[in-house]
Amino acid sequence: MGNEWKLNLKDKSVAVVGLGSGGSAVVDMLWRMGADQMQGLRMTLIDPDTFYASNVTRHILRGDSVGFSKAKEMAKRYPGTTGIPGKFSTLPGKPDVIASCVDSLACESQINAYSLENKVPVVYGGVHGDAHTAEIITVVPGETPCYECYERTGELPPPSQEHYTDPNYDKTKMPSQAGLWVDVLMAASLQVQGILGVLGVRERLSPLVLMSLRPPFKYEAFNQKERCAVCSEDFSRLTV
């Protein structure tokens, strides 16, 4: 590809929402692609959480960041990025693409609503269970199904102790499960490929991609054509 791809990244902005294991890896990979440019890819890093010792085994940050804001510590580690220790609603401006790395269905729905209203593409990344399968959803408003088009099955996770002690408890937040850092890196790499596809650096991924992170590493791509009542004017599929 030569260096032409760098021109597609120049002055582009990405908002990375959620700086857990996957989000931190996405930031690292994106930053390295523009680290040698004075005006390369601009990143805004958003996460309200604190970095704990239990995060160290599956995160870019190390022990010296324990007890501090994930967003601020990541911004210190990656010069040129902006760290915001807040929720998605604190997003300061309109980025070229959003990388959603959150573990909350409610937050993903909020990101989806913002995406549709402001015509901002989003690449959602996550893993199933103990990081055995990566799920990447690419949403380009007006071109692809939105996040809400994909039906979520199964029950919400049982409430944790926070349900009784935290007035801002999010009942749609997925619990942390065991998984290896190598699995997280594979999933993050696939999400970054999706981001590069939206930015015109690589071929765009199918709207929904599922990839096994265990041998034999099966890969499935889906092109869902139906639209839900959230992203279309057709309300016939809306149920109450």
N, C-alpha and C positions, 0 to 999 in steps of 0.2 A: 504493500500500500504506500510505501514511501512515507513522507511526512505530511501528505495532504490531509490526513485525518486530524492533524493538530489544528488546521484551519477551521474545521467543523466544531472544535471545542473552544476556540478562542472567544472570550467574552460571553460564553454561555454560563448560565447559572443553574445549579441543582440544589434543591432543598432536601436534605436527608432527615426524615422524621423518624425518630426512634434510634437510639444509639446503644442498643444492647449488643449481643455478640454479632449478629448479622449486620446491623447498621454500622458498627465500628469497622468491620471488614470492608463493607462497601465504600466507606469514606477513604480508607487506606488505598484501595485499588484505584479509585477515581483521582485521588490527589497525586498519586505517582505518575499518572499520565500527563499531568500538567505542571509537575514540579519544576521543570526546566524552562518554563515560559513566564515572562514578566506579566503578561496579561492572559493567563490561561483560564481554566475552568474555575468559576467562583462557586463556593459551597457555603450554604447556611445549614448549621447543625442544630437540630431541635430535640430536646429531651428534658423533662422536668426532674428526672430521677438522680439520685446519688449513686456513686460507684462504691460497691461493697466488696469485701474480701472474697465472698462467694462467687463474684463475677470474674475473678482473675484467670481462672483456667480456660475460659472461653471468651477472651476479649483482647483487643489491641492494647488497652491501657494496662499498666502494671501496678504493683503493690503501692508505689508512692502516690497513686491517685485515689487510694481508698479513703472514703469519707468526704470526697469533694464532688462537685457537680460533673456529671458525665460530659455535658455539652462544653463546659469551660475547659475541662481537662483535655478533651479531644481537640478543641481549637488551639490550645497551647502546643499540642503535639504536631499539628499540621498548620504551619504558617499560611496566612492568606485566607483561612476559613473564619467564619463567624459563628460562635457558639451561643445559643440562646437557651438558658435553663428554664424552659417553660413548655406549655402545651402547644398543640398545633395552631391554636387560635392566635398565638403570638407571632406567626409568620409575618415578617415585616414588609414583604413585597412579592410581586408576581414572578416566580422562577420560570425557566424554560421547561423544566421537568421536575417532578417530585419523586423521590425514592421513598416509598412507604415501607418501613422496617419495624412497624409497631406490632404489639401482641394483643391489641384491643380491637374487637369487632366494631365497637362504638366509634373509636377514633378513625378506623378505616372508612366507615360510613361518612364521617365528617369530612375526611379528605376527598372522598368520592363526590360529595355535594359541592365542595369548593372547586374540584376539577371541572365538573360539568358547567358550573356557573361562570368560571373564568377561562374556560377553554385551555386548561393546562394539562398536558399528559402526565400520567402517573404510572410508575412501574412498582407494583406491589410484590414484595418478596417475603417468603416465610417457609417454615418447615413443618412437617407433620410428625406428631409423636416425638420419639427420641431422635429427631433429625434423620429419619430414614428416607424421607421424600421431600424434595423441594417443590414449592408451588410458586410460579411466577405469573402474575396477571398484568398485562399491558393494556392500559386504557388510554385511547386517544379520542377525546370527545368529538362526536360527529362521524367517526370512522369505525370504531370498535364498540362492542358491548361495554357497559360500565361495570363497576365492581359489584353492584347490587344485582346484576343479571345472573350471577352465579349463585345458585341456591346452596345455602349452608344447612347441612343436616346434622342431626345429633343434638344432645342436650348441652346447655351451657355448663362450664366447670362448676363443681360444688364450691360454695363460699368459703373463703379462707378466714383466718382470725381477723384480718383487716376489715372484713365485712361488718364486724361489730365494734371496731375501734376507729375506723377512718370514715368520716362523713362524706368524703369524696370517692369512696370505694367504687371501682368499675367492675360490675359483675360480668362483663363480657371479656375481661382480660384473661388470656390463656395462661395456665400455670406453666412454670418453667419445668422442663423435663430433661433427663439425662441425654447427653449427646456429645460427640467428640468435636473438638475444634476443627479437625480436618473436614468433617461433614458440613459444618457451618461455612467454612471457606468455599467449598464446592457450591453451596447454595448461593452464597454472596456473589461468586464469580458469574453464575448464570444470571443473577439479577443485574449485574453490571453490564453484561452482554445486552440485556433488554434495554437498559438506559442508553447504551451506545447506539442501539437500533433506532430509538426515538430521536436521538441527536444527529442521525445520518452518518454515523461512523461505520456501523455494521448493518447487515441486513436485519430488518425488524423481525422480532420473534412473533410467533402466533399469539393471539390474545391470551390463551391459557396454555401454560406449559407445566407438565408434571414430569419430574425426573427422579428416578431412584438414586439414592446416594450410597447404595450398597451393590456389590456385584450381583447381577451382570449389568448394572447401570442402565436400566431401561429408560427411554425418553418418549414421552407422548405429547403431541401438540393438538390443540383443539381450536376450531374456528366456529364459535357460536354466533349464529346470525340473528336470533331473536333479540328484541329489545324489551326491557322491563318498563314499568310505568314511571320509573325514576328518570330514565334517560330518553324517553320518547313521548310523543303526544298520544300514543295509543294506551288508553287506560283499561282496555278490556281484560288485561291480565292482572289488574290490581285486585287483591282480595282483602277483605276486612275480617 
